[in-house]
């Protein structure tokens, strides 16, 4: 039998060891806090705009340093981290692409919002092949998506820009028309079914070649300037049931009818791609189209109405109740200035993401890496050993970074650096962020 005194002695040793570790971590974090605070005070530009910052130690469950961390900021594409976390919870394995039933000689299908369906980079084809290979009559049944073609608070005058495609329940080919040229004077249009919608317009006052779509229709105006050889313009097209069906028929080379049947609960599901591949394509290039439509696929998984505001409300109640500050979240991509988060909200979210993934290598592979990949590739010096992994967020007068910084001593710290309302060039604000994050990496 073990001596009771010996047991107590061993317990005291363990407790002393744990307390020593905690004391060392706390002491180290206080040193970091003082030094980082000094870097902010010595900055020559941070006092010229609104800057919020939070640095957090996961191992000690301790906030190391805060600067206006409870103040709300426009997050821009930092919003995609919320969309990412929701996906980890609601669609952790695969992304649903189509729902369908078979009735007699007919196959009736509904959209889920799947952004990978024949998307340029992802090239999701399982759902397409399923329809292509079916020997039944095809019928698309619209009406599941109940939102607007734009997100809450989007800029209407960005309608012609590649980063703002419209939202619908069955997106096809990125919901954009690609204009390119193999050689000067020869324009190529994809999907080709839109070729008849292009007209020359001598009234366009343009020095450079740029196609302008009519706001309300799929009329694409071509300026009277030579088409350059390396033109590569993506223009969002107006979505509609008619366009969806026409594009399907053009690509499938078979007739597709329209049905008004409401989707039954037991409709079967076709999955296109593994979730990680879609998450990565959203996060690395910061793809707004993918982010917005992923929210709809989550709604499909949960049996919810395909509606952005309703699925966001569900996510907040189910998965985000522990955030320190009440968030204002209105879209999936961050295009809207209606989104408002605090830096400490971002820290709490980053910890939730880290604990949900449970695999640091996998997580860092999904995120842009400073000096190596995604939107952080050119922010930091080129390297094969990045030390910052996270998400950028940019709108005019706003630029943010939130993610994970690996120090030279091997510590993984969480950070959120949010900069709003500046009139300086974005490059100067970015450079200052990089300076401070590099200092943290090298000194701790």
N, C-alpha and C positions, 0 to 999 in steps of 0.2 A: 504494500500500500504506500502511495506517495505521501510524503510529509506535507501536511497542510501549510506549514510555514514556507516550504519550498515552492509550493504552488503560488502563494501570495507574492513571494519574492519575484517569481518569473513574470507574473502579471504586472507588477510594478515596473519591471525592466521594459516590458513591451509598451506600457503607457508612457514611460519616460522617453522611449525611442520615438513614439508617435508625436509626442509634444515637441520634441526636438526638431523633427522634420517640419511640423507646422510653424514653429518659431522661426526656423531658417527661411522657409518660404515667405512668411510675412515680412521678415526683415529684408529679404531680397527685393520683394515687391515695393517696399517703402523706398528703397534706393532707386529702383526703376522709376517710380512715380516722381521723385524729386528731379531726376535727370530729364525725363520726358517733359515735365512741366517747364524746365529751363529751356528746352528746345522750342517750345511753343512761345515762350516769352521773348526769345531771341529772334523769332521769325520777323522778317521785314515786311511780310505781306498779309499774314493771317488776320491781322486786326483791320484789314480793309474790307472784309466781308464776313458773313455769318459762317462760322466753322464750329462744328461739333465733333467731339472725338471721345471714344471709349476704348480702353485696353483691359482685357480680362484674362485672368489665370484660371483655366478650367480645373487644374489639379488641386488648387487651393480653394476653388469656388469663391474667388475674390476679385473684385474690380480693382485693378491696379491704379488706373488713372482715368479721370473724367474731365472733360471740358464741355460744358453745356450739353451733357449727355441726356438730359431729360427734356431738352428743347426739341420741338418738331421741325423736321426738314423735308423738303421735296426729295424723295429717294431716287427718282428716275428709274433706271433699270436695276437698281438694287431690289426693286419689287419682285424681280424674277426669282430671288431667293425664297420668297414666300410661295410662289408658284411651284418651285422645286420641292420644297418641304411638303407641300400638300400632295404632290405626286408620290413622294416616298411613302406617305401614309395611305393614299387612296388608289394608286395604280403602281404598286412597287415592282411588278414583274413585267407586264406587257400593256400596250396601249390599244384599247378597243377601236376598231375601224368602221365596222358596219354591224347593224342588227338586222336580222332577217327572219322571215317565215316562208314556208312553202305551202301553197294551196293549189292542189291539182297540178295544172301545167304552168303555174305562175310562181315566180320568186319575187316577193315584195321586200324591199329593203329600206332602212332608215339610216341617216347619218348620225355620227357620234361626235363630230367636230374634229376627228383625227387629222392632225396637220401633216402626217407623213404620207398621205395618199398621193402617190406620184410626185412627191416634193423633190425639188431640184437636187438637194444633197442626200436626203434620207432614202429617196426612191422606194418608198413602201409599196409593194406590189401584191401582197397576199390577198387583199380584198379585191384588187383589180383582177387578179388571176381567177379568183373565185367567181366573179361575175362573167369574165371572159369564157370560162370553161363550162358554165352552166348551160344545159340544154333546155332550160325553161324560159318562158317569156319574162322579161325583166320589167319591174315597176318600181320607180322611186317614189317614196311617200314623204313629202316635205312637211314642215310645221313643227318639228321638235324644238328648234331654236326660237326662243321668244324675246331675244334682245334686239338691240339696234345694230346696224351694220358697222357703227363706230362705237368705241368704248366711251365710258363716262368721262367727259372733259377733254376729249381729243381735239386737236387743232384741225378745223375743217380745211384750212388752206394747205395742209400737208397731203391732201388726197392724191396728188400726182407722184408722191415720193415712195420709193420701194419699201421703206420701213413702216408704212401704214396701210397694209392691205385690209380689206373689209373682212368682217367676221360672218361666218355662216355655218350651218350644221354639216355640210359635206364639201369642205374645201378641196380644190383640185389644183395641182401644179402651183402651189404657193399663193393662189389667188392673184397672180400677176401675169402680165404679158411681157415677154422678153423680146427686146429689139436688139439685134446685133447685125454685123456685116462681115462677110468673109473677105470682101475686098471693097475698095471705094466705089460707091454708087450702087451697090447691091445690098438691099436690106432684107434681113431674115426675120420673120415674125413667128413666135411660138407662144401659145398654140396657134396653129395655122388657121383655125376657124375664125380668128379675129382679123385676118388679113384684109377682108373686105370692109372692115371698120376704119381703115386708115385712109386719110385724105390729105392732100397737100393744101396748105393754107398760106397764101402769100402775105396775109396780114400779120402773121406772127413776127414780132420784132425781136429776132434772136440772132446773135452773132455766132453762137455755137449751136450745134445740132442737138435739139431736145424735143422729144415728142410730148405734146400736151393733150391730155384727155379732157373731154367735156365733163364738167362736174357731175351732171345728172345722167349721162348716157355713156355708152361704150363707143363714142366717136373720138378717134385718135387723130390729132392734127399734126402734120409733118411740116416743119419750117422749110423755107426755100433756100436752104444752105446745103452745100455738099455733105453727103453722109460719110463720116470718117471711117477709116478701116477698122479701128478698134472700138467702135461704139458698143456699149453693153448696158442698156438701160432697161430697168424693170419698172413697169407702170401698173399699179393696181387696177383691176377691172371691176366694173359694177357687178356685184353678185345678184343672182336671181334664180328662181327655179328653172326658168327657160334656159339660162346660160349653163346651169349645172347639167341639165339633161342633154343639151347639145354637145357639151364637152365630153360627156360620158359616151354618147353615140359615136362621136368622132374618134375617140381613143379605143373604144371596144369594137368598133366596126359592126355594131348591131343595134337594133331598135331598143329604146328604153321608153316605156310609158310612164305616166304619172298617176299615182293613186292617192286617195284621201283617207286611207285606212289608218286608224290610230294604232300605234305600236302596242302589241300585247305585252304583258309582263314577262311571259315565257319566250319572247323572241330570242333566237340564238345569236351568238356573237362571233364575229371574225376579228382576230387580233392581227395587226400588221407587223409591229416591231417590238423588240424588247425596250422597256422603259428607259434604261440607261442611255441607249443610243439617241433617243429623242431628247432626254434631259441634256445630254452633252451638246447636241446641236442647238438647243435653246441657249445654254449658258455661255459656250465659248464665243460665238459671234454675236451674242445677245440678240437673238432672233425674236422680234415682236410677234410675228405671225404664229410661230410655234407656241409661244407663251400664252397668247389669248385663247388659242384653240385647245391647248392642254386642259384648261379649266373646264371646258365643255366635256371632254372625255372623262374627267373626274366625276362630273355630275352624272354621266351615263353609268359609271361604275356604282355609284351610290343610289341609283334609281331616282335621281332628282330631275327636275325640269332643266333643260339646257338653257341656262340663263346665268350670266356672269355674276350679277349682284347676289343672286340666290345661292350660288355655290360658294361664293366668298363668305357669305353670312354663315353658311354651314361649317366651313373650314374654321372660321374664327371661334365658333361656339364649341366645336369638337376638339380642336387641336391647339388653339392659341390662347387659352384662358390664363396661362401662367405668365404671359408677357407683362412687364412692369408698367407699361403705359398703354392706354386705350389707343389702338391704331385706327387710322382712316385709310382703308384699302378699297380701291374702286375698279381696278383693272388688273390683268394678268402680266402685263409687260412693263408698266411704268411710263407709258406714253402720256398718261394724264398727270397734270399738276394737282389733281384732287387727292392723290396719295400723300399721306403724311405719316412718317415714322420717326421715332427718336433713335439716337445711336444706341441707347441701352436696350431698346426693342430689338435692334439688329443683332446685338450681342446675344440676347436670349435666344433668338431664332437660330443663330449660328451654332449655339450649343445644342439645341434641339436637333439640328441637322447632323451634327457630328455624332451624337448619341444614337440617332436613328440609323445612320449608315453603318456604324460600328466597324469601319474599315478605312483607315486613313489613306491608304494608297488609292483605293477606289474613289474616295471623295475628292482627293486632290487631282485625280485624272479627269473628273467631270468638270472641274472648275478651270477658268483661265489661270495661267501661271505666269508670274512676272518675268519678262524677258524670254519667254518660251512659247506661250500659246494664247490663243483667244484675244480678247480685248486688252489684256495686260502684256501682250507680247512686246509691244513697242514702248510701253510705259517705263519699263525697267531695262537696264543693260542686258544685252543678249547673253544667255547662259544656258547650260544644260542642267544646272542645279538651282532652280528657282527657290526663293524663300518666301514669296508671297503667293497665296492661292485665294482667289476671291472673285467678287463680282464688281464691275464698274457700273456707274450710272451717270449718264450725261443728258442734259437738256440745255438749252441756251441759258447761260448764267448759273448753271448748276453742274457740279461734278463730284462724284462720290466713289469711295472704295470701301467694301466691307468683306472681311474674310479671315484668313488664318495667316499668321506670320511665324515662321520657324527661325528661332534665334541660333546663333553660332554654338551655343551651349546645348542645343537640341530641344529647347522648350517650344511648345506650340501654344501661342497666345492668340486670342481672338481680338479682332479690332473692327471698329467702324469709324470711318473718316468721312464726314459729310460737309460739303461746302456749297452754300447757296448764296444767291444774290450778289455775285461778283460781276464787275465789268472789265476785269483784267482778261487777257487772253487765257483760254482754258489751259494752254500749255504751261503757263506760269504756275497756275494752281496745282496742276498735276505734278510738276517738278517739285513743288514744296511738299506735297504728300509723299512722293518717292524719297525725298531727303529724310523726312522724319521716320518713315518705315524702314529705310535702310539703316538709320542710326539705331533703331530698336533691334534690328537683326544683328548688327555687328557688335553691340555693346552688352547684350544680355544673353 
